[in-house]
């Protein structure tokens, strides 16, 4: 597991990749790539920078009125 991979849970089912990308980028944590599963309310994020710094900054942030749970992790194969 790499230190720049995160899992975002608790996402609204109507969220778009662009909205997640903008939220993280505006906070100074650009996402390199993403696997979004809106039907499950989860996204696997591959950060361009420190995953730990992004996790600390973004955990609990609101997205469309819902708090995200951001944790270290990696996508399932």
C-alpha positions as CSV (number, residue, x, y, z in Angstrom):
1,X,0.0,0.0,0.0
2,X,1.4,3.4,-1.0
3,X,1.3,6.4,1.2
4,X,-0.6,8.4,-1.4
5,X,-3.7,6.3,-1.7
6,X,-6.8,7.2,0.2
7,X,-10.4,6.0,0.5
8,X,-13.2,8.5,0.8
9,X,-16.5,7.1,2.2
10,X,-19.9,8.6,2.9
11,X,-20.1,10.4,-0.4
12,X,-23.5,11.4,-1.8
13,X,-24.7,9.1,-4.5
14,X,-25.1,11.9,-7.0
15,X,-21.5,13.2,-6.6
16,X,-19.4,13.7,-9.7
17,X,-15.6,13.2,-10.0
18,X,-15.2,16.9,-10.8
19,X,-16.8,17.8,-7.5
20,X,-14.4,15.7,-5.5
21,X,-11.5,16.8,-7.6
22,X,-12.4,20.5,-7.0
23,X,-12.8,20.1,-3.2
24,X,-9.4,18.4,-2.8
25,X,-7.6,20.7,-5.2
26,X,-9.1,23.9,-3.6
27,X,-7.7,22.7,-0.3
28,X,-4.2,22.2,-1.8
29,X,-4.4,18.4,-2.2
30,X,-4.6,17.6,-5.9
31,X,-5.8,14.1,-6.9
32,X,-3.7,12.3,-9.5
33,X,-6.4,9.8,-10.4
34,X,-9.6,8.4,-8.9
35,X,-11.9,5.4,-9.0
36,X,-15.4,6.6,-8.1
37,X,-18.2,4.2,-7.1
38,X,-21.2,6.6,-6.5
39,X,-23.6,3.7,-6.0
40,X,-21.6,2.7,-2.9
41,X,-20.7,6.2,-1.8
42,X,-17.0,5.6,-2.1
43,X,-14.0,6.8,-4.0
44,X,-10.4,5.4,-4.2
45,X,-8.1,8.4,-4.5
46,X,-4.5,8.4,-5.7
47,X,-3.0,11.7,-4.5
48,X,-0.3,13.7,-6.3
49,X,1.2,14.6,-2.9
50,X,1.1,13.3,0.6
51,X,-1.9,11.1,1.2
52,X,-1.5,11.6,5.0
53,X,-1.6,15.4,4.8
54,X,-4.7,15.2,2.5
55,X,-6.4,12.7,4.9
56,X,-5.9,14.9,7.9
57,X,-7.1,18.0,6.0
58,X,-10.1,16.5,4.3
59,X,-11.5,13.9,6.8
60,X,-14.9,15.3,8.0
61,X,-15.1,18.0,5.3
62,X,-18.6,18.4,3.9
63,X,-19.4,17.5,0.3
64,X,-23.0,18.4,-0.7
65,X,-23.8,18.7,3.0
66,X,-22.5,15.3,3.9
67,X,-19.3,14.7,5.9
68,X,-16.7,12.6,4.1
69,X,-14.7,9.9,6.0
70,X,-11.2,9.9,4.5
71,X,-8.8,7.1,5.4
72,X,-5.5,5.6,4.3
73,X,-6.0,2.7,2.0
74,X,-5.9,1.3,-1.5
75,X,-8.3,0.1,-4.1
76,X,-9.3,-3.5,-4.1
77,X,-8.1,-5.5,-7.1
